């Protein structure tokens, strides 16, 4: 059951950005600014996950390089 939650959760930020863009086009004038927080939250979640993924991959690479030098 836990495996099904991850794909839906990973789709949430792009869908939130899409919803914010659609709301921006439907609203007139300064009312369109109300969709800005949803856009920023979605973008922030995507950036946060990308940075975290990059950091984890770098740590894994450093760990693998360290284990190679210990074997030699």
N, C-alpha and C positions, 0 to 999 in steps of 0.2 A: 504494500500500500504506500510505503514511503517513496518508492521509485516513481510513482505517478505524480507526486507533488512537485518534483523538481522541474520537469518540462513546462508545466503551467506557470510556475513561479518565474522561470527564465523569460517567459513571454510577456510578463507584466510591464517591465519598463518600456519596451518598444510600443506596446499597446497604449500605455499612458501617454507617450509622446504623440501617437497618432490621434488619440482622443483630444489632446490639447490643441493640435493643429486644426482638427475639424471644428472644435468649439471656437477657435480664433476666427475661422472663416464665416461661421454662422452669426457671430455677434457683430454689432455695429459700433464704431467709434471706440470710446474708452472702455466699453464693456468687454472688449476683446482682451484687455489686460488681466481679466480674471482667470484666463486659461494659462497665464504665464507660470504660476506656481506648479501646476501639473507638468508642464514641459520641463521646468528646471529640476523637479524631483526625478522624472524619468531619465533625463540626461545625467544627473548626478549618480543615479544608480548604475547606469551603464559605465560611466567613467570609473566609479569605485570598483566595480567587478573587474574591469580591464586592468586596473592598477594592481589589484590583489592577485589576479591570475599571473601577471608579469612577475610580481615579487615571489610567488610560490614557485614558478618555473625557474627563476634565477637561483633560489635556495636549493632546489633539486639539482640543478646543474652544478652548483658549487659542491654539493654533497657527493655527487657522482665523480667529479674531478678529484675530490679529496680521497675517495675510496680507491681511485686508480693509482694515485701516487703512493698509497700505503701498500698496494699489492706489488709494485715494482721494486 
